[in-house]
Amino acid sequence: MKIKTQIDADIIRSLSQILKETDLTEIEIEQEGLRVRVARNVHVAAHVAMPMQAAPAPSAPAAAAPAPVVSGPNPNAVTSPMVGTAYLRPAPDKPQLVEIGQQVRQGQTIMIIEAMKTFNEIPATKAGIVKAFLVENGQPVEFGAPLIIIE
């Protein structure tokens, strides 16, 4: 059996149209050994239910955390539009795309998420100042996970 090695652009266009018509963020098909996945970036303000946590006992020491701890959804958080690996740098030998305290404009690339060997630029959802990173470089992230705070 000969496996088809050239991807038909019409398949990709058809799948893209299905994404638009159904408001899906990704779709994948497999036929005769050929697998095609089409995904789009959608900026959704996800409402993630956070479990209620009891306050620690006064005598218990607080654990040190590398990133700021945010309790509950933050309206200033940019959330992940997909599952993948978050990168703060465009390449390992390059500086971070943005730094804490930096002014950013809406649409400016602030982070990259790798999903299925595709690097997706994550834009700032609004203009403001970067207040905190909620992920580390190379950290896996889930859909809707808060990534960065911009105020």
C-alpha positions as CSV (number, residue, x, y, z in Angstrom):
1,M,0.0,0.0,0.0
2,K,1.4,3.4,-1.0
3,I,1.0,6.1,1.5
4,K,0.0,9.5,0.2
5,T,2.8,11.9,1.0
6,Q,1.4,15.1,-0.5
7,I,-1.2,16.9,1.6
8,D,-4.2,18.1,-0.4
9,A,-4.8,21.8,0.3
10,D,-8.5,21.3,-0.3
11,I,-8.6,19.1,2.8
12,I,-7.1,21.7,4.9
13,R,-9.4,24.4,3.6
14,S,-12.4,22.2,4.2
15,L,-11.3,21.5,7.8
16,S,-10.7,25.2,8.4
17,Q,-14.2,26.0,7.1
18,I,-15.6,23.4,9.5
19,L,-13.7,25.1,12.4
20,K,-15.3,28.4,11.5
21,E,-18.8,27.1,11.1
22,T,-18.8,25.1,14.3
23,D,-16.6,27.4,16.6
24,L,-14.3,24.4,17.3
25,T,-10.7,25.3,18.1
26,E,-9.2,22.2,16.4
27,I,-10.1,19.2,14.3
28,E,-8.1,16.1,13.2
29,I,-8.8,13.4,10.6
30,E,-7.0,10.3,9.5
31,Q,-7.6,8.6,6.2
32,E,-5.4,6.0,4.5
33,G,-2.4,6.6,6.7
34,L,-2.6,10.4,6.4
35,R,-3.4,12.4,9.5
36,V,-4.3,16.1,9.2
37,R,-4.8,18.3,12.2
38,V,-6.0,21.9,11.9
39,A,-6.2,24.2,14.9
40,R,-6.8,27.9,15.4
41,N,-5.9,30.3,18.2
42,V,-9.0,31.6,20.0
43,H,-8.6,34.0,22.8
44,V,-11.2,33.0,25.3
45,A,-11.6,34.3,28.8
46,A,-11.9,31.0,30.6
47,H,-13.7,30.8,33.9
48,V,-11.9,28.1,35.8
49,A,-13.5,26.9,39.0
50,M,-10.9,26.9,41.7
51,P,-11.4,24.5,44.7
52,M,-11.8,26.3,48.0
53,Q,-8.8,25.9,50.2
54,A,-8.7,26.2,53.9
55,A,-6.4,28.9,55.4
56,P,-3.2,27.3,56.7
57,A,-2.7,27.0,60.4
58,P,-0.8,30.0,61.9
59,S,2.0,27.8,63.0
60,A,2.5,26.2,59.6
61,P,5.4,27.7,57.6
62,A,4.5,29.0,54.1
63,A,6.0,27.1,51.2
64,A,8.2,29.2,48.8
65,A,6.9,29.3,45.2
66,P,8.9,30.6,42.2
67,A,5.8,32.2,40.6
68,P,3.2,34.4,42.4
69,V,0.3,32.5,43.8
70,V,-3.0,33.7,42.4
71,S,-6.2,32.6,44.2
72,G,-9.2,32.5,41.8
73,P,-9.5,33.8,38.3
74,N,-7.7,37.1,37.7
75,P,-9.4,39.4,35.1
76,N,-5.9,40.7,34.1
77,A,-4.5,37.2,33.3
78,V,-3.8,36.1,29.7
79,T,-4.9,32.5,29.5
80,S,-3.7,29.7,27.4
81,P,-5.8,29.1,24.2
82,M,-4.4,25.5,24.0
83,V,-2.6,22.6,25.6
84,G,1.1,22.7,25.0
85,T,4.5,23.9,26.3
86,A,4.9,27.5,27.2
87,Y,8.1,29.4,26.2
88,L,9.0,32.9,27.3
89,R,11.8,33.1,24.7
90,P,11.5,32.8,20.9
91,A,14.7,30.6,21.0
92,P,16.9,29.3,23.7
93,D,19.7,31.8,22.9
94,K,17.3,34.8,22.6
95,P,16.1,37.1,25.4
96,Q,12.5,36.8,26.8
97,L,9.8,38.3,24.6
98,V,8.6,40.5,27.5
99,E,9.9,41.3,31.0
100,I,8.1,42.2,34.3
101,G,7.5,45.9,34.4
102,Q,7.5,46.2,30.6
103,Q,4.8,48.1,28.8
104,V,3.1,45.9,26.1
105,R,0.5,46.8,23.4
106,Q,-2.6,44.7,22.6
107,G,-1.6,42.0,20.0
108,Q,2.1,42.1,20.9
109,T,3.6,38.6,21.1
110,I,4.2,37.9,24.8
111,M,4.8,34.1,24.8
112,I,5.0,31.1,22.5
113,I,3.1,27.8,23.1
114,E,4.3,24.7,21.3
115,A,1.5,22.3,20.5
116,M,2.0,19.3,18.1
117,K,5.4,20.6,17.0
118,T,3.8,23.9,16.0
119,F,5.0,27.1,17.7
120,N,2.0,29.4,18.3
121,E,2.6,33.1,19.2
122,I,0.4,34.2,22.1
123,P,-0.5,37.9,21.9
124,A,-1.3,40.3,24.7
125,T,-5.1,40.5,25.0
126,K,-4.8,44.2,26.1
127,A,-2.3,47.0,26.5
128,G,-0.7,47.4,29.9
129,I,2.3,46.6,32.1
130,V,3.5,43.0,32.6
131,K,3.0,42.4,36.4
132,A,3.8,38.7,36.8
133,F,4.6,35.4,34.9
134,L,2.4,32.5,36.1
135,V,4.4,29.9,34.2
136,E,8.1,29.2,33.7
137,N,10.0,28.8,30.5
138,G,9.4,25.2,29.1
139,Q,6.5,24.5,31.5
140,P,3.5,22.4,30.2
141,V,0.2,24.3,30.2
142,E,-3.4,23.4,29.9
143,F,-6.2,25.1,28.0
144,G,-7.5,28.1,30.0
145,A,-4.4,28.1,32.3
146,P,-3.4,31.6,33.4
147,L,0.0,32.5,31.8
148,I,0.8,36.1,32.5
149,I,-0.7,39.1,34.3
150,I,-1.0,42.4,32.4
151,E,-2.5,45.4,34.2
